[in-house]
């Protein structure tokens, strides 16, 4: 079952990516505040659709990854989880931009989705806002794509969906601040010190994940060798 530390890391990742989120889709979030009396419902429906999109995609990837019941596959995914945490920490701290390659690859997939989402602009009611949010969850964002890849390593639909749900909730303060014009909150979430702190915690979590995976793999291999020796010894005695 998923650990609370994983959910905390997912939330922190979304929170730390505030600056990136504002750059990628802050414009439309700000535009949602232009709806007068309907702005609150439209704003909430948009962000609800966006987070629902993350959650559904996480569940699908977790289910797909968990359908392969092979030890080497599981260990490989755990190593990937550790590396993804390190990579995302470095990405958030602006120390390494390798995750941006995911954005370039995703731009190809985003083009047809973007055409569909254009049907709901300008947004007039909350169902249109929710539909646009569902589409916007697929936009070419390295932070989203890398988070999905990391969530898939849980190899469980529910766990992966929960990780992406908490990631989405982590992005909510920054996006709502943009939608509602909360300049002070935006400034706080963009502070370099906050981003570096969370980035460091993600990197440390990644290295800890790699260590635990390495230790578990070695223990499993050692146990397997001991069992094999025991079986060979038993055969010799009975022979």
C-alpha positions, 0 to 999 in steps of 0.5 A, spaced: 500 500 500 502 507 498 506 510 504 504 517 507 511 519 505 509 518 497 503 522 498 507 528 501 512 527 496 507 528 491 504 534 494 510 537 495 512 536 488 506 540 485 507 545 490 514 546 488 512 546 481 508 553 482 513 557 478 513 552 472 505 551 473 504 558 472 508 559 466 505 553 463 497 554 464 497 561 468 494 565 463 488 561 462 487 560 470 487 568 470 482 568 464 477 564 468 477 570 473 474 574 468 467 571 468 463 575 473 459 572 478 460 565 474 467 566 475 467 562 482 464 556 479 468 556 472 474 556 476 473 551 481 470 546 475 476 548 471 481 546 476 477 540 478 477 537 471 485 538 471 486 534 477 481 529 475 485 528 469 491 527 473 488 522 477 485 518 472 491 518 468 495 516 474 490 510 475 491 508 468 498 508 468 499 504 475 494 499 473 498 498 466 505 497 470 502 493 475 499 488 470 506 485 469 508 481 475 515 480 474 521 481 480 526 484 475 520 489 472 518 491 479 525 492 481 526 496 475 520 501 476 523 502 483 530 504 481 526 509 476 522 512 481 528 514 485 531 517 479 525 520 477 525 523 484 532 526 483 531 528 476 524 532 478 528 535 484 534 538 480 528 540 475 525 544 480 531 547 482 533 549 475 540 545 476 538 540 470 533 541 465 533 534 462 525 533 464 524 538 458 525 533 453 518 530 455 515 536 454 518 536 447 515 529 446 509 531 449 507 537 444 506 532 438 500 528 442 498 535 445 496 538 438 490 534 437 487 535 444 488 543 443 484 543 437 478 539 441 479 544 447 478 550 443 471 548 442 470 550 450 473 557 449 471 562 451 468 558 457 461 560 459 459 555 464 462 550 469 461 544 465 465 547 459 470 549 465 471 542 467 471 539 460 477 544 459 480 542 465 480 535 463 484 537 456 489 541 460 491 535 464 494 532 458 498 539 456 506 538 454 508 539 461 515 536 463 513 536 471 506 533 469 509 527 465 515 526 470 510 525 475 506 520 471 512 516 470 513 516 477 506 515 480 506 509 475 512 506 479 507 504 485 504 499 480 497 499 483 491 503 480 489 506 486 496 508 489 498 511 483 491 515 482 492 517 489 499 520 488 497 524 482 491 526 486 496 529 491 500 532 486 494 536 483 492 538 490 499 541 491 499 545 484 492 548 487 494 554 491 499 557 485 493 556 480 488 558 485 492 564 487 492 566 479 485 565 478 483 569 484 489 575 483 492 573 490 499 576 488 502 575 495 501 568 495 504 567 488 510 571 490 511 566 496 510 560 492 515 563 487 520 564 492 527 561 491 528 558 498 522 554 498 523 551 491 530 549 493 528 546 500 522 542 496 527 540 491 532 538 496 527 534 500 525 530 493 533 529 491 534 526 498 527 522 497 530 519 491 537 517 493 533 514 499 529 510 494 535 507 490 538 505 497 532 501 499 531 498 492 538 496 492 538 493 499 532 489 498 534 487 491 541 484 494 537 481 500 532 477 495 538 475 491 542 473 497 536 469 500 535 466 493 542 463 493 541 460 500 535 457 498 539 454 492 544 451 496 540 448 502 536 444 496 543 442 493 545 440 500 539 436 501 539 432 495 546 430 496 544 427 503 538 423 500 543 421 494 
